[in-house]
Structures are given as structure tokens and as C-alpha cells.
Amino acid sequence: MKRINRYPSPLTPLVNDGTGDITHGDYDVAIDNVEAGTYVFAADIQNSGTQTGINVMLFDSGWNPLFSSDKIGHVKTTFTLKKPDCVRIRAFQPGVTISNVIVERADTYAIAAGGGGSRPPSPRTRQHTDLKAGGRL
């Protein structure tokens, strides 16, 4: 299965700079048309403000919380959508920056994170062939 990050702009951080209106979604990113299934949310969270409390929240289309965290640093969780839905990510308080966001199906994330498959030999590994002088393969 191909890995697909559902987050629309993974290279652009989501920043709550305190100048917008949280009630109008100024610090939200919505991911529409997410299929039913289990997903991994992973991101790096920074908080340059002096407030403590929730830094990031995930909601479905009915504003039901899927995840919240007051942690600073790397966060990772799984959540399950029982039907196709929207996932909304919110930088919850002023000073919060959410970057390196991944929203990916858990089955493809697990394969990539867990490794597996064949590994090519190291270029420094000697390759053994049974050839005699002047012989061919």
C-alpha cells in the first residue's frame, strides 16, 4: 500500500499567533473526505507562549474531540473514524506552532515505521561469486 500523508501542506507549520479568532477557525486546518479507518497523527509541537494547557486538538466534523495534548515536543497518537469524515487540527492557544504533521493510515504508517522487507547489501559488504580465473557467470 502506498503511504499518503493526508495533511494538506506538511511543509507549512500551523501557527497560532494570537491575532486571529479561534471561534472562526483561524488556527485550524481541515482535512476533508478522510475515509473510515484507523489513522496516525504525529507532529512536533512548540509553545513560545507563557500559557499552559492544551496545545493541539483534533476534532471530527461534529466537533467531537479525537485527541488533545498539552505536551511540547513530538506527539503521536492513533484515532479511528467509523465513517468517512473530516478531521480538523487546531493550534489551541497563542504561541503554539504545529509542524512536521503526519495524518496517515495506521497500516501504511506501521509498515514504514517498523521497517521490514529486504535490505540491499552495504556497498562495503564483499560480494562472493564462485568464479575461476577467466571464467564466466
N, C-alpha and C positions, 0 to 999 in steps of 0.2 A: 504494500500500500504506500502511496506517495504521501510524504509529510506536507501538510498545508497549515501555515500559521494563519488563523482567521482574523487576527488583529490587523486592521486596515493599513496602518503605517508604522511598522515595527521600528523604524529608524527615527521616528519623531516622538520625543517624550511627551507625556500628558502632564501638564503643569497647572497647578492651582496657584496663581499669583495673587489671589485675593482681590482682583479688580473687577471680576465678573459677578454673576448672580448664580449661585449654586441651584436655586429653585428652577431656573430656566435651562439647566443642563450645560452651563458654560464650561464645566470641568468634567464632562462626560464624553466617552467615546462609545457609540452604539455599534454593535456587530449584528447586522440583520441576517435573517434566513439561516440560522445555525440549526443543523439537523439534530434530531434526537440522538442522544448517546452520552457517553462519559468523556469529559474533556479535562485537560490540564491547563491551569492558569499558572504562569510563572512570570515574575517581574522583579526588577530592582527598585526598591523604594527609598527615597531620600526625603528628609523633612528638615528644611532650613529654618522653620519657624520655631517659636518657643512653646507652642501648644503641645499637649499630649493627648492621646486618644486615638481614634480610628484614622488611619492614613489612606486606606484603599478599601473600596467596597465593590462587589459585583452584584448586579440585580438581573432578574429576568424581565420580560415585558410588562408584567403585573407589579413591578417594583418589589417583588419578593426577594429578600437577600439570599444570595448564593454563597457569599464569602465576605468576611471583613477581617482586617488585620490592623493592629497598632504597631506591628514590627517594622523596624528600619533595617534595610539590607535586602537580601534575596528572600522572596517568599514564593512558595509553591503549594498548590492545593489541587484537588480534583473536585469536579462538580458534575452532576448528571441532569440532563434535560430529558424529561419524559416524552416531550413532543417538540417539533420544530419551534424555535422561539428566537427572541432577540436577547443578546447579552449586553448589558451596559456596565462599563467600567468607570468608576468615579474616583478622582483625586479628591479626597473627602474634606481636607482642611487647608487653609492657606499655608504655603511653604512646602507643599508636597509635590514631588516630581516622581512620576512613574515611568521607568524606561526599560528597554530590553524586554518588551512584553511578548509573551507567547500564549496563544489560546489555540490549542491543538488537540485533536482527538487523542485520547489516552492510549489507544492501541498503537498508533504510529509513534507517539512520543516515547513509549516504553521500549520499543524496538530500537530507536535511535539512542536513547539514554543508556540502555542496557548492553549495547554492543551486539555481539553475535555475528553470525555469518563468517565467511572466510577472510583471512587477512593475508595480503600478499607478503612474501618474504622480504626481509630487510635487504636493502642493496648491499649491506656488508656481509650478509649471510652467504657463505660459499655454496654454490650450486654444484651438486655432484652429478656427473654424467659418466657412463661407462664407455669411454672411447679409447681405442688403442691408437697409437701414433699412425696418422694417415687414414684413420677410419672415418666412417660417416655415421650419421644418426639413422 
